[in-house]
Amino acid sequence: MEPDARAIAIQDAWKSYDGGASFALKGVTLEVARGEFLALIGASGSGKTTLLKLVNRLIEPTRGDVAVDGKPVAGGDPAALRRRIGYVFQGVGLFPHMNVAENIAVTLRLLRWDKPAIDARVGELLELVRLPRELAARQPSSLSGGQAQRVGVARALAARPAIMLMDEPFGAVDPVTRDVLAQDYRALHEALGLTTVMVTHDVLEAVLLADRIAVMEEGELVESGTTQDLLAHAKRPSVRALMDMPRRQAARVRSLTEQPTDP
């Protein structure tokens, strides 16, 4: 990958939370191209979220290097870095004492936007994530799970970031809402020209949304490739089994629908 095409570059990243007795990340090297949608998949505890948090310095690597847009993130202002990278959490994390508009505008106020500009941007974002503008005055407690997640996406997009980090973003809603939110976000990714890195435990979600998939096991990046390549040519047996899961699920559904019914 050409250096100027990389939005994110992680080089030989290691992370220990206990002084080196054990490692949550073990020598991970990963590059994400501008405009790419990458899904990080793997079992719980495999290092997916730890790797994601290195990008915006929510955690620091024990050793190794991280660069965003060709510039090392170490030594810079982490707050300034985070303001230009959107982050969406599974639990959304809306501030309960703020209404929807205030939640969306958090970063804009930190950036000292004036009120007319903030109000205009909040309205634009509500429309972008398909929420009615009258929701702006509502409290988070009055929202459905899907609405709250859309507000979380709007907040992450507020300062027009080029990079979006998403940690199990749709895991806390029902399956129907989850599918709609996921497809709507993929459309936003395309329309806004975003670079997206999404952590998910749902292989089918990764297959349907991502351009490329990276598989984590016990702190190591064991295999990565385009969605099509991994589906057809995964090398590691555990990765082949993982990538075959959507096919097995589809086969079970077909067998149920093809069973003869009573006359």
N, C-alpha and C positions, 0 to 999 in steps of 0.2 A: 504494500500500500504506500503510495507517495506521501511524504511527510505533510505536505500542504492539504492532503485530503483527510487527515485524521482530526476528528473532533476530540477524541479521547485516546490516550496512549498510556497503558499501565505496563511497567517493565519490571519483571522479577520481584513482584510484591510479596512480602511475607508479613504476617500479623500474628503477634502473640499477645494474649491478655494476661499472662501469668509469668512474665519475665523470661520467657523462652522455654518453659517446661513443656508447653504444647503450642501448636500453631493452628489458628483458624484459617490462615492462608499460607500456601507453601509454594512460593516461586511462581506466582501467576503473571503471565504476560498476555495482554489482550489489547487489541486496537479496535476502535469503532470509527467507521468512516462518517463523514458529514452526510446527513440525510438518511442514515441507516436506522433501521428498527431492529435492535438486538434483544433477544430474550435470554435471560440467565435461568437455567433450570437445574434441578437437583434436589436431593432429599433435604429435609430439615437438618441444619447443622453443617451443610456442605460448604458454607462460606459465601453464599450468594449475596446476602445483605451486607456482610462485611466488605465484600468487593465493591458493591454499589456505593457504600458510604465513603470509600477512599476518594471517590471522584470529587466530591464537594467538601472534603476534609471534615466530615462529621467524626471520622476517626483518622488517625495517622498511621501509616505503615511502620512496622518495626524496622524494616529495611525495604529498599526498592524505590522506584520513581513513578510519579503520576504527572501527566501533562494534559492540559486542556487547551485546545486550539494552538498547540505547539509550544505552550509556555508551561514550565514546571509550576505546580500549585504550591509546593513547599516554599516557605519564606514569604509568600504573599499574604494579603489580608483575607482571612477565611470568610469574613462577613461579606466582603465585596464579591468574592467568588460565588458564594451561595445566592446572592441576589441576582446573578445572571444565569443561574441553573435552576430550573423548576424541579420541585420534588413533591411527589404524591405518595402519601402513606396509605397503608391498608385501612387503618382506623380513621382516616381523614384528618383528625386532629384540629377540627374547627374550634375556635375560641368561644366557649359557651356564653360569655358576657358580651360578645359582639354580635351585631346582626349580620346578615349575609353580605351586604355591601361593605361593611367594615372588615369582615374577614377577608374578602377578596382584595381589599385595598391595603392590607398590612405592608407589603413590600413597597408599594407606591408611596405610602406615607414616610417610610424610612428613606426613600429616595428623594423626599421633599417635593413631590409633585403638588401643584396647587389644586384646590378643591374642584374647580370646573373641569380640569383635566382628569382628575380621579373619577369624578361622577360620569364623565363621558366614557372613560375606559371601563368602568364597572358595567355600564349598560351594554357596551360592545361585547364584553366577555360573557355576560348572561346570555346574550343572543348567540354567541359562538358555541356555548355548551348546551344550547337548547333549553334554557330556563326562562320562564316569563319574568319580565322586569319587575313585576309587583312583588316578587320574592325578595327583592333587595332589602326590605325593611323587616323581614321575618327573622326570628331567632333560630339557631341551629336545631334546637330541641323540637321545633315544629316541622322539620323536614323529614321526608322519607329517606331511607338509606341511599337510594339512587340519586335523589336530589342533593344530598349532602356530598356524595362523591363527585358530582358534577361541579359543585361549589369548590371542592378541593382542587379539581383540575383547573377551574377558572383562576383560583388564587395562584396556582403554580405558573400559569401563563401570563400573569398580570404584567410583569415587566418585560414582556416579549423575549423570553430566553430562547436561545438556539438549541439548548440541550435540556431534555426532560429525563429525570430519574424517577422510576416508578417501582415501589416495593409492594408487591401483591395488591395492586390498586383496586381490583374489583372483587377481592375475596370475601368481603363482608356483606355482600348483597345476594339476593336470591338468583338462581341460575338464569332466569329470563332477563332480569334487569342487567345481570352481569354481561350477557351476550350483547345486549343493546349498547351498554356503555363501552364495551371493548371495541365494537365496530365503529361507534361514533368517535372514539379516540383515534383509531387508525385513520379515519377520514381527516381528523384535525392534523395528525402527523403529516399526512400527505399535503394538505392544503397550506400549512404553515411552513413546510420545509424543515421540520424538526429533526433532530437526532434524538432517538429514544432508546434508553436502556431500561428494560422491564424485568424485574424478578417475579417469577411465578412458579408455583409447584404444579400447575396444570399444563401437561404436555400438549393437550389439544388446543388450549388457548395460545400457547407459544407457536404451534404449527400454523394456526389460522391467522395470527397477527404479524409474526416476525419475518423479516427478510433473512435473518441469520440467527442461529441458536448456539449458545455456548453451554456446555454441560459441566457442572461442578460435582466433584466427589471428594469428600473428606479434605476440603481445603485446596484441592488441585483442580485446575482446568484440564479436563481429560480429553475433550474433543470439542471442536467447533466447526461450523460450516453453514452453507446456505440451508434453508429449511428443506429444499428438494434434495440436496446432497446427503444430508443426514438421514432423511427418510429412506433413501435408496441405497446409501453406501456407508453407513456408520461402521467403523472399524472395531470398536471395543464391544465385546458381548453385552456388557451392562448398558451401553448406550443404544445398541440395537434393540435390546428388550424394551428400553424406555421409549424409543421412537416408534416401536411397533404397537404401543398401547392404543393410540387412536384407531389403528386398523382393527385391533381386536375388539374394541368397543363398537366400531361400526359393524363388524361382522355379527356381533351379538344382537344388535338392533335389527339388522337385516333378517336374522333367523327368527326373531319374534314376529316381524311384520309379514314374513312369508309363510308362517304356520297356517294351515287350513283352519277356517272357522266353521263352526256348526251351521248347517243349513237352516 
